[in-house]
Amino acid sequence: MSATSLLLQLIVILSTARICGWVLRHVGQPSVVGEMAAGLMLGPVVMGALFPSLHAQLFSKSHLEGLSSLSTVGLVLFMFVVGLELRSTQGVRAQLKAAGYVGALSVIVPMVLGIAISPALHPALAPAGVGFWPFALFMAAALSITAFPVMARILKDRGLTRTPFGQLSLGAAAVVDVFAWILLALVVALAGAGEGYMGLVKTTGGVAVLLAVLFFGLKPAFAWLLRTRAPDGEPSTTEMASLMIGLLVCAMATEWLHLHAVFGAFLFGACLPRDDRLLSSLTQRIEPISIVVLMPLFFALAGLGTTSNAFSGASIGAMLLIVAVASIGKLAGGAIGARMAGYGWRDSFATGSLMNARGLMELIVMKIGLDAGLIGPELFTMLLVMALVTTAMTGPLINLVMGREKTSPVTEAEAEAEAHARAKP
């Protein structure tokens, strides 16, 4: 692939993402929804149908390797910043039990519903040779996903990252990711792909080892390095290189464990010292390029795997069923979990609304299912539409539940105080 072709792809993708983001912001949607819509528009469903020759030439399979690598780097950098912004350890511990309730129910309810609708979907949408239970368990995993990075983008765009329900939702989404990825590893094992059941053992054991290394090894090491070499919160080039190497090693470790690189990036960011000056410095250096330039590439790549067959005949009914079940499962599971943890109905429904955002992680799960042969392009397209619709629902639902006056940021101290109050028996 020539540099000219890659640069042209970048120009087309970024221009389309900016235009879609600008249009959707005028109807109250965050820019990330515009980037997801841009990915669908750049795929065969829209651009491929309107300009087939141009689409085939611009996005031929031989020209996609560079885009795929760049998109992975963008996701890793963004999730590193999200991990950094996970505030004080006390606040996280105070909300751990509540996040467990929300995370568990946000997985269990959609899983049950996903298995329940699978008998209606399997005959028409499962690829030849895929048994019912591998297909049903994949649907359970796909419907139980919450997009951690997309949720973080929505909270950041609205200034809600440090609100009680915002921090609760971020913590619960981390719990959901662990459950969903372990389930996905089991599904791939049942399908006879990947590394079988040994892959499942490697994933669960590897996560435990990685957490121990991060929080008992790397965390004190980097705390000492930054305290002695960057006491003002401004890392030099040498310290930045050390941080990037640590980040990439953690991302590579979770990629090897089949948890995707973004999970390791988030954990590495979360293990660094809680220093607002360091956070500000790293955010200013890293976030703009990852959000503006690199993240839209992943949505574009997802859009290239879609097919127009999903928008005709009985497929439309199946698509509507998937969207309805996915939405009900996440909204109900998240709201009930938050309510059980002692939150009011407003915060509980706001949490359920945030758990319904799927975007990015849903696309990763879909791609794994497609590569493993568990689903075909038609169901892949339906799940992409579901991810787009449920993510687009998040903002309006929060406004509806909380009211405009309630969707304003609170201070870190206020968030911690409320978290502690809710954690007390």
C-alpha positions in Angstrom: 0.0 0.0 0.0 1.4 3.4 -1.0 1.6 6.4 1.3 -0.6 8.3 -1.1 -3.4 5.8 -0.8 -3.2 5.8 3.0 -3.3 9.6 3.2 -6.2 9.7 0.8 -8.1 7.2 3.0 -7.4 9.4 6.0 -8.6 12.5 4.3 -11.9 10.9 3.2 -12.6 9.2 6.6 -11.7 12.3 8.8 -13.7 14.6 6.5 -16.8 12.4 6.6 -16.5 11.9 10.4 -16.2 15.7 11.0 -19.2 16.4 8.7 -21.4 13.7 10.3 -20.3 14.8 13.8 -21.2 18.4 13.0 -24.6 17.5 11.7 -25.5 15.2 14.6 -24.3 17.7 17.2 -27.0 20.0 16.0 -29.6 17.4 17.0 -28.1 16.9 20.5 -25.8 13.9 19.7 -22.2 13.5 20.8 -19.6 13.6 18.1 -18.8 9.9 18.6 -22.3 9.0 17.2 -21.4 11.0 14.1 -18.2 9.0 13.7 -20.1 5.7 14.0 -22.6 6.9 11.4 -19.7 8.0 9.1 -18.3 4.5 9.3 -21.7 3.1 8.1 -21.8 5.7 5.3 -18.3 4.8 4.1 -19.2 1.1 3.8 -20.9 -0.8 1.0 -24.4 0.1 2.2 -24.1 3.8 1.3 -20.8 4.7 -0.5 -20.4 1.3 -2.1 -23.9 1.5 -3.5 -23.6 5.1 -4.8 -20.0 5.0 -6.0 -19.0 1.4 -6.4 -15.9 1.9 -8.5 -14.5 4.6 -6.2 -15.3 2.6 -3.1 -13.7 -0.5 -4.5 -10.5 1.4 -5.4 -10.3 3.5 -2.2 -11.0 0.7 0.3 -9.7 -2.5 -1.4 -8.7 -5.2 1.1 -5.1 -4.8 0.2 -5.2 -1.2 1.3 -6.6 -1.6 4.8 -3.7 -2.9 6.8 -2.4 0.6 7.6 -5.8 1.8 8.7 -6.2 -1.1 11.0 -2.9 -0.6 12.7 -3.5 3.2 13.1 -7.0 2.6 14.6 -5.6 0.2 17.2 -3.0 2.8 18.3 -5.8 5.4 18.6 -7.9 3.2 20.8 -5.0 2.3 23.0 -4.0 6.0 23.5 -7.6 7.0 24.3 -8.2 4.3 26.8 -5.0 5.2 28.5 -6.4 8.7 29.1 -9.7 7.2 30.3 -7.8 5.2 32.9 -5.9 8.2 34.0 -9.1 10.1 34.6 -10.5 7.4 36.9 -10.2 9.5 40.0 -9.2 8.9 43.6 -8.8 5.3 44.9 -11.2 6.0 47.8 -14.0 7.0 45.5 -13.5 3.8 43.4 -13.4 1.6 46.5 -16.6 3.2 47.8 -18.4 2.5 44.6 -17.0 -1.0 44.0 -20.0 -2.9 45.5 -22.5 -0.7 43.6 -20.5 -1.1 40.3 -20.6 -4.9 40.9 -24.4 -4.9 41.2 -24.8 -2.8 38.1 -22.2 -4.7 36.1 -23.6 -8.1 37.0 -27.2 -7.3 36.2 -26.1 -5.4 33.0 -24.6 -8.7 31.8 -27.1 -11.2 33.1 -30.3 -9.6 31.9 -29.1 -9.0 28.3 -27.5 -12.5 28.2 -30.8 -14.2 29.1 -32.7 -12.1 26.5 -30.0 -12.8 23.9 -30.4 -16.6 24.4 -34.2 -16.3 24.4 -34.3 -14.7 20.9 -31.6 -17.0 19.4 -34.0 -19.8 18.4 -35.7 -17.3 16.1 -32.4 -16.0 14.6 -30.3 -19.1 14.3 -32.0 -20.8 11.3 -31.7 -17.8 9.0 -28.6 -15.9 10.3 -26.1 -18.4 11.6 -23.4 -19.4 9.1 -23.5 -23.0 7.8 -22.0 -25.4 10.4 -22.4 -23.2 13.4 -24.4 -25.0 16.1 -27.2 -23.4 18.2 -25.3 -23.0 21.5 -22.2 -21.3 20.1 -24.5 -18.9 18.2 -26.8 -18.3 21.2 -23.9 -17.7 23.6 -22.3 -15.3 21.1 -25.6 -13.3 20.9 -25.7 -13.3 24.7 -22.1 -11.8 24.7 -22.9 -9.3 22.0 -26.0 -8.0 23.7 -24.3 -7.8 27.1 -21.4 -5.5 26.0 -21.1 -1.9 27.1 -18.7 0.3 25.2 -16.4 1.7 27.8 -14.6 4.2 25.5 -17.9 5.4 23.9 -19.5 5.9 27.4 -16.4 7.8 28.4 -16.7 10.0 25.3 -20.3 10.8 26.1 -19.6 11.6 29.7 -16.6 13.7 28.7 -18.6 15.6 26.1 -21.3 16.4 28.6 -19.1 17.1 31.6 -20.5 14.2 33.6 -17.3 12.2 34.2 -17.2 13.0 37.9 -20.9 12.8 38.7 -21.9 9.9 41.0 -23.8 8.1 38.3 -21.1 8.8 35.8 -18.4 7.2 37.9 -20.7 4.4 38.9 -21.3 3.7 35.2 -17.6 3.7 34.3 -16.9 1.3 37.1 -19.7 -1.0 36.1 -18.6 -0.9 32.5 -15.2 -2.2 33.5 -17.0 -5.1 35.3 -19.1 -5.8 32.3 -16.0 -5.9 30.0 -14.4 -8.6 32.1 -17.5 -10.8 32.2 -18.2 -10.3 28.5 -14.7 -11.0 27.3 -14.4 -14.2 29.4 -17.8 -15.3 27.9 -16.6 -14.5 24.4 -13.5 -16.6 25.0 -15.7 -19.5 26.0 -17.9 -19.0 22.9 -14.9 -19.1 20.6 -13.7 -22.3 22.4 -17.1 -23.9 21.9 -17.0 -23.0 18.2 -13.7 -24.8 17.9 -11.7 -21.7 17.0 -8.9 -19.9 18.7 -7.0 -21.9 21.4 -9.9 -23.9 22.7 -10.5 -24.2 26.5 -6.9 -23.6 27.2 -7.5 -20.1 25.8 -10.2 -19.6 28.4 -7.8 -20.7 31.2 -5.1 -18.4 29.8 -7.4 -15.4 29.7 -8.7 -15.7 33.3 -5.4 -16.6 34.8 -3.6 -14.0 32.7 -5.9 -11.2 33.9 -5.2 -12.1 37.5 -1.4 -12.1 36.9 -1.6 -8.8 35.0 -3.5 -7.0 37.7 -1.0 -8.2 40.3 2.0 -7.0 38.2 0.3 -3.7 37.5 -0.8 -2.7 41.0 2.0 -4.3 43.0 4.9 -3.8 40.6 4.4 -1.1 38.0 2.3 1.2 40.1 4.9 1.8 42.8 7.7 1.9 40.2 6.1 4.6 38.1 5.0 6.5 41.2 8.6 6.7 42.2 9.8 7.6 38.7 7.3 10.4 38.3 7.8 11.7 41.9 11.6 11.9 41.5 11.9 12.8 37.8 8.7 14.8 37.2 7.7 16.4 40.5 5.9 19.3 38.7 3.6 16.9 36.8 5.4 17.6 33.5 7.1 14.4 32.2 10.2 15.0 30.1 10.8 13.2 26.8 12.5 10.3 28.7 9.7 9.9 31.2 7.1 10.1 28.3 9.0 7.3 26.5 8.9 5.2 29.7 5.2 5.8 30.0 4.5 4.9 26.4 6.6 1.7 26.6 4.7 0.6 29.8 1.4 1.4 28.0 2.3 -0.6 24.9 3.5 -3.6 27.0 0.2 -3.7 28.9 -1.8 -3.3 25.7 0.2 -6.1 24.1 -0.3 -8.3 27.1 -4.1 -8.0 27.0 -4.1 -8.4 23.3 -2.2 -11.7 23.8 -4.9 -12.7 26.4 -7.7 -12.0 23.9 -9.0 -9.1 25.9 -8.1 -6.5 23.3 -5.4 -3.9 23.7 -7.7 -1.3 25.0 -8.3 -3.2 28.3 -4.5 -3.2 29.1 -4.3 0.5 28.1 -7.0 1.4 30.6 -5.5 -0.6 33.4 -2.1 1.0 32.9 -3.7 4.5 33.0 -5.6 3.5 36.2 -2.4 2.4 38.0 -0.6 5.7 37.5 -0.5 8.3 40.4 -3.6 10.4 40.9 -2.0 13.8 40.1 -4.2 16.5 38.4 -1.0 18.1 36.9 0.1 14.9 35.4 -3.4 14.2 34.1 -3.6 17.6 32.5 -0.2 17.3 30.9 -0.8 13.8 29.4 -4.3 14.7 28.3 -3.1 17.7 26.4 -0.4 15.7 24.7 -2.3 12.5 23.8 -6.0 13.1 23.7 -6.4 15.4 20.6 -4.6 13.1 18.2 -6.3 10.0 19.4 -9.8 11.4 19.4 -9.7 13.6 16.3 -7.4 11.6 14.0 -7.2 7.9 15.0 -10.5 6.8 16.6 -12.7 7.6 13.5 -10.6 5.0 11.6 -12.0 2.1 13.6 -15.6 3.1 12.9 -14.8 3.3 9.2 -13.2 -0.2 9.2 -16.4 -1.5 10.9 -18.6 0.1 8.3 -16.6 -1.7 5.5 -17.8 -5.1 6.8 -21.6 -4.4 6.4 -24.0 -5.6 3.7 -27.2 -4.1 2.3 -29.0 -7.5 2.7 -29.7 -6.6 6.3 -32.1 -3.9 5.2 -34.5 -6.0 3.1 -37.4 -8.5 3.7 -37.5 -10.4 7.0 -34.1 -9.1 8.0 -35.7 -5.8 9.0 -37.9 -7.6 11.6 -34.9 -9.4 13.0 -33.0 -6.1 13.2 -35.8 -4.4 15.1 -36.0 -7.4 17.5 -32.3 -7.2 18.2 -32.4 -3.5 18.9 -35.4 -3.8 21.2 -34.0 -6.7 23.2 -30.6 -5.1 23.5 -32.1 -1.8 24.8 -34.5 -3.3 27.3 -31.8 -5.7 28.7 -29.3 -2.9 29.4 -31.7 -0.3 30.6 -33.4 -2.7 33.0 -30.3 -4.4 34.2 -28.4 -1.2 34.8 -31.3 0.5 36.5 -32.2 -2.4 38.8 -28.5 -2.8 39.7 -28.1 0.8 40.7 -31.4 0.8 42.6 -30.2 -2.3 44.6 -27.0 -0.4 45.4 -29.1 2.4 47.0 -29.2 5.0 44.3 -32.4 7.0 43.6 -34.5 6.2 40.6 -33.2 9.1 38.6 -29.5 8.1 39.0 -30.5 4.5 38.4 -32.2 5.1 35.1 -29.4 7.4 34.1 -26.9 4.6 34.8 -29.0 2.1 32.8 -29.1 4.6 29.9 -25.3 4.9 30.0 -24.9 1.1 30.1 -26.9 0.9 26.9 -24.1 2.7 25.0 -22.3 0.0 23.0 -20.4 1.5 20.0 -16.8 0.7 20.2 -16.6 -2.5 22.2 -19.6 -3.9 20.4 -17.8 -3.5 17.1 -14.7 -5.3 18.5 -16.9 -8.2 19.6 -18.7 -8.3 16.3 -15.4 -8.4 14.4 -14.2 -11.3 16.6 -17.5 -13.2 15.9 -17.2 -12.5 12.1 -13.5 -13.6 12.0 -14.4 -16.8 14.0 -17.2 -17.6 11.6 -19.9 -17.3 14.3 -21.9 -14.7 12.4 -22.1 -13.6 8.8 -22.1 -10.1 7.2 -25.9 -9.8 7.5 -26.0 -10.3 11.3 -22.8 -8.2 11.6 -24.7 -5.3 9.9 -27.7 -5.7 12.2 -25.5 -5.6 15.3 -23.7 -2.5 13.9 -27.1 -0.8 13.5 -28.0 -1.9 17.0 -24.8 -0.4 18.4 -25.4 2.9 16.6 -29.1 3.2 17.7 -28.5 2.2 21.3 -25.5 4.6 21.6 -27.6 7.4 20.0 -30.3 6.8 22.5 -28.0 7.4 25.5 -27.9 11.2 25.4 -31.7 11.8 24.9 -32.5 9.2 27.6 -30.1 11.0 30.1 -31.8 14.3 29.3 -35.2 12.8 29.7 -34.4 11.1 33.1 -32.2 13.7 34.7 -33.4 16.9 33.1 -31.1 19.5 31.5 -30.3 21.1 34.8 -29.0 17.9 36.3 -26.5 17.1 33.6 -23.8 19.4 34.8 -20.5 18.4 36.3 -19.9 18.2 40.1 -16.7 18.7 41.8 -14.4 15.8 42.7 -15.0 16.3 46.4 -18.8 16.2 45.9 -18.6 13.0 43.9 -16.4 11.3 46.5 -18.6 12.5 49.4 -21.8 11.1 47.7 -20.0 7.9 46.8 -18.9 7.4 50.4 -22.5 8.2 51.7 -24.0 5.6 49.3 -21.4 2.9 50.3 -22.3 3.1 54.0 -24.7 0.4 55.2 
